[in-house]
Amino acid sequence: MVLHVLGNVTEDLVFRVPRLPAPGETLIADRRDRDIGGKGLNQALIAARCGMPVRLVAPVGEDTVATDLQDLLVDEPLEAKLIVKPDCPSDQSVIAVSADGENHIISSTQAADALTPEDAEAALRGANAGDILLVQGNLSYPTTLAALRQARSQGMVVVVNPSPIRWNFAELLPLIDTLILNAHEATMLSGHHDPARAAAVLRASGIGEVVLTLGDRGAQRWAEGHSVAVPAAPARVVDTAGAGDTFCGSYVAVRSRGVGAEDALHLAARAAAITVSRHGTWSAFPTMSELAPLLEDAPVAEDLQS
């Protein structure tokens, strides 16, 4: 079983500020860092560090981001196919991180938008039935729709993390097997603030499994009339950027190994707790050696739906 991640890569410019700015306010940053990130890359990297075979397909510009990423990937268990789009720069994210770890993120999507439906279909043609497709919200609507339809036609499992929400997901929801999202995104897609009602609406659209991350309130999962909730793992919060990607990538990877839902939620929460305890994006993610004991503690379930 291979995880095919179709997503973005960004150059992250991170500014450390005492607090997040008010509208119209200019703040002086305590420090500035540069990192490589993007939700597609982040989730693919975490899943690969959890031991899952992962193939990332991502669009980049003809600039230093592609070469920097290839240098970083030399020691990573991740196969990456970067599709160079020469008419646009690689995407960037500007991230403001406050002293309490909260963040504001502004991202460009010129390279992500340049990935065509034909690119997505071609990237998945070599996938096998039972493989997993994981996408996020950074690509264009036509490209995302084409990818989900292609995956369905090949018997793949479709997992979506709809962040950022850029367009109406209504036509996509029936094509999704697992939806992993936060409380704000669940409200946007369902119209309900209550997690249980939001999950019920989303599952009624045809989604088999809804996993909702709730920040310091932990995470909850709904599937086949059952729900399970886990608390957040203890953490010293330094920077919350990348926590959702860590949760998503690790949850998908361990579920594919046969780990039961509740144990997978616990593991993903513990992995995310490592990320929020450090500054940065790529540099904050748990290493393979840090993930190994978490994976050893996660028992394999006979029934993947449990």
C-alpha positions in Angstrom: 0.0 0.0 0.0 1.4 3.4 -1.1 0.3 6.8 0.0 0.1 9.2 -2.9 0.2 12.8 -1.7 -0.8 15.4 -4.3 -0.1 18.8 -2.8 2.0 21.9 -2.4 5.5 22.9 -1.4 6.3 26.3 0.0 9.1 28.5 1.2 8.1 29.5 4.8 9.2 32.9 6.1 8.5 32.8 9.9 8.4 36.0 12.0 8.5 35.7 15.8 6.4 38.4 17.3 5.3 39.2 20.9 1.7 38.9 19.9 -0.3 38.7 16.7 -0.9 42.1 15.2 -4.2 44.0 15.3 -5.6 45.3 12.0 -3.5 48.1 10.6 -0.7 47.5 13.2 3.0 47.1 12.4 5.0 44.9 14.8 8.8 44.4 15.0 9.7 40.7 14.9 12.1 39.3 17.5 13.6 37.0 14.8 13.0 35.8 11.3 13.6 32.2 10.1 13.3 30.5 6.7 12.1 27.0 6.3 10.6 24.6 3.7 7.0 23.6 4.2 3.6 23.4 2.5 0.8 21.2 3.7 1.4 18.6 0.9 5.1 18.2 1.8 4.5 18.3 5.5 1.9 15.6 5.6 3.9 13.4 3.1 7.1 13.8 5.2 5.4 12.8 8.5 3.7 9.8 6.9 7.0 8.7 5.5 8.8 9.1 8.8 6.1 6.8 10.3 7.3 4.1 7.9 4.7 4.3 5.2 5.7 4.2 1.5 5.0 7.7 0.3 5.1 9.4 -3.1 4.7 13.1 -3.2 3.8 15.0 -6.4 4.1 18.7 -6.0 4.4 21.8 -8.3 7.3 24.2 -7.8 8.7 27.2 -9.6 12.0 27.3 -11.4 14.0 28.6 -8.5 16.0 27.7 -5.4 13.0 26.1 -3.5 13.1 22.9 -5.7 16.9 22.5 -5.2 16.7 23.3 -1.5 14.0 20.6 -1.1 15.9 18.0 -3.0 18.9 18.6 -0.7 16.6 18.2 2.4 15.1 15.0 1.0 18.4 13.2 0.6 18.1 11.5 4.0 14.3 11.2 4.0 12.3 8.0 3.2 10.2 10.0 0.8 9.9 9.8 -3.0 9.1 13.2 -4.4 8.3 14.2 -8.0 8.5 17.9 -8.3 6.7 19.3 -11.4 8.5 22.5 -12.4 6.2 25.3 -13.5 8.6 27.8 -15.2 6.1 30.6 -15.6 5.6 31.2 -11.9 7.6 31.3 -8.6 7.4 28.6 -6.0 4.8 29.3 -3.4 5.6 31.1 -0.2 4.0 31.3 3.3 4.5 34.2 5.6 3.9 33.0 9.2 3.6 35.3 12.2 4.1 33.3 15.5 3.2 34.9 18.8 4.9 34.3 22.1 2.1 32.0 23.2 2.5 29.8 20.0 -0.5 31.0 18.1 0.0 31.9 14.4 -1.3 33.8 11.4 -0.4 32.3 8.0 -0.6 33.9 4.5 0.2 31.7 1.6 0.5 32.2 -2.2 -0.8 29.5 -4.6 0.6 30.5 -8.0 2.6 27.2 -8.3 -0.2 25.1 -6.7 -2.8 26.6 -9.1 -0.5 25.8 -12.1 -0.9 22.1 -11.5 -3.4 21.0 -14.0 -6.1 18.3 -13.9 -4.0 16.4 -16.6 -1.0 16.6 -14.2 -3.1 15.1 -11.4 -4.5 12.3 -13.5 -1.1 11.4 -14.9 0.4 11.3 -11.4 -2.1 8.7 -10.3 -2.2 6.4 -13.2 0.5 4.2 -11.8 -1.3 3.8 -8.5 -2.9 0.4 -7.5 -6.3 -0.4 -6.1 -6.1 0.0 -2.3 -3.4 2.7 -2.4 -4.3 6.0 -0.7 -4.6 9.4 -2.2 -4.2 12.4 0.2 -4.9 15.9 -0.9 -5.4 19.3 0.8 -7.0 22.5 -0.2 -4.1 24.3 -1.8 -4.6 23.0 -5.4 -7.2 24.4 -7.7 -10.8 23.1 -7.6 -10.6 21.5 -11.2 -7.3 19.8 -10.3 -8.6 18.5 -7.0 -11.8 17.2 -8.5 -9.9 15.4 -11.3 -7.6 13.8 -8.7 -10.4 12.5 -6.6 -12.3 11.2 -9.6 -9.2 9.5 -11.0 -8.5 7.9 -7.6 -12.0 6.6 -7.3 -11.9 5.1 -10.8 -8.7 3.2 -9.8 -10.1 1.8 -6.5 -8.0 4.0 -4.3 -8.9 5.2 -0.8 -9.4 9.0 -0.8 -8.3 11.1 2.2 -8.8 14.9 2.3 -7.6 17.6 4.6 -9.6 20.6 3.3 -7.2 23.2 4.4 -7.2 26.0 3.4 -10.9 26.0 2.3 -10.8 28.0 -0.9 -14.0 26.9 -2.7 -17.3 25.0 -2.3 -16.6 21.3 -1.4 -20.1 20.1 -2.0 -19.3 18.2 -5.2 -16.2 16.7 -3.6 -17.7 15.3 -0.4 -19.3 12.2 -1.9 -15.8 11.2 -3.3 -14.1 11.2 0.1 -13.5 8.2 2.3 -11.8 10.0 5.2 -12.1 13.7 6.0 -9.6 15.2 8.5 -10.2 18.8 9.5 -10.3 21.2 12.4 -13.4 22.7 14.1 -13.4 25.9 12.1 -13.3 24.0 8.8 -16.0 21.6 10.0 -18.3 24.6 10.7 -17.5 26.1 7.2 -18.4 22.8 5.4 -21.4 21.8 7.5 -22.9 25.0 8.8 -22.8 23.7 12.4 -20.6 24.7 15.3 -21.4 21.6 17.3 -18.8 18.9 16.4 -21.3 16.0 16.5 -23.8 17.8 14.3 -21.1 18.9 11.9 -19.8 15.3 11.6 -23.3 14.0 11.1 -23.9 16.4 8.2 -20.6 15.6 6.6 -21.1 11.8 6.9 -24.6 12.1 5.4 -22.9 13.5 2.3 -21.3 10.0 1.8 -18.0 10.4 3.8 -17.2 7.2 5.6 -15.0 8.7 8.4 -14.7 12.2 9.8 -11.8 13.0 12.1 -12.0 16.4 13.8 -9.0 18.0 15.6 -10.0 20.3 18.4 -6.7 21.9 19.5 -6.2 21.7 23.3 -9.5 19.7 23.5 -8.0 16.8 21.7 -9.6 15.0 18.7 -12.7 13.1 17.9 -13.6 10.6 15.1 -17.0 9.5 13.7 -17.6 6.4 11.5 -20.4 3.9 11.1 -22.5 5.3 13.9 -19.7 5.2 16.4 -17.5 8.0 17.8 -14.4 8.1 19.9 -12.7 11.0 21.5 -9.1 11.4 22.9 -7.6 14.3 24.9 -4.8 16.5 23.6 -1.3 15.1 24.6 0.5 17.2 27.2 2.8 19.8 25.5 4.7 23.0 26.1 3.3 25.1 23.2 5.9 27.1 21.4 4.6 27.2 17.8 1.4 25.6 16.6 2.3 25.8 12.9 2.5 22.3 11.4 0.6 20.6 14.2 -2.4 19.8 12.0 -0.1 18.4 9.3 1.7 16.2 11.8 -1.6 14.9 13.1 -2.9 14.2 9.6 0.2 12.5 8.3 0.7 10.3 11.3 -3.0 9.3 11.6 -3.2 8.2 7.9 0.1 6.3 8.2 -0.7 4.3 11.3 -4.3 3.5 10.2 -2.8 2.0 7.0 -0.7 -0.3 9.2 -3.9 -1.7 10.9 -3.8 0.4 14.0 -7.3 1.0 15.5 -8.9 4.4 15.4 -8.6 5.3 19.1 -4.9 4.3 19.3 -4.2 6.1 16.0 -5.8 9.3 17.4 -3.7 9.0 20.6 -0.5 8.5 18.5 -1.3 11.4 16.2 -2.0 13.7 19.2 1.4 12.7 20.7 3.2 13.4 17.4 1.5 16.8 17.1 2.6 17.6 20.7 6.2 17.2 19.6 5.7 19.6 16.7 4.1 22.4 18.8 7.0 22.2 21.3 9.5 23.6 18.8 9.9 26.5 16.4 9.6 26.1 12.7 7.9 23.8 10.2 10.2 21.2 8.7 12.6 21.7 11.6 9.9 21.2 14.2 8.5 17.9 12.9 9.2 14.7 14.9 12.1 12.6 13.6 11.9 9.0 12.8 13.6 8.1 16.0 11.1 10.2 18.0 8.2 8.6 16.2 9.5 5.0 16.6 8.5 4.6 20.2 5.0 6.0 19.5 4.6 3.4 16.7 5.8 0.6 19.0 3.1 1.6 21.5 0.3 1.4 19.0 -1.2 -2.1 18.7 -2.5 -3.4 15.4 -6.2 -4.0 15.3 -7.8 -6.9 13.4 -10.6 -4.6 12.2 -9.5 -1.3 10.6 -12.9 0.2 11.2 -12.5 -0.2 15.0 
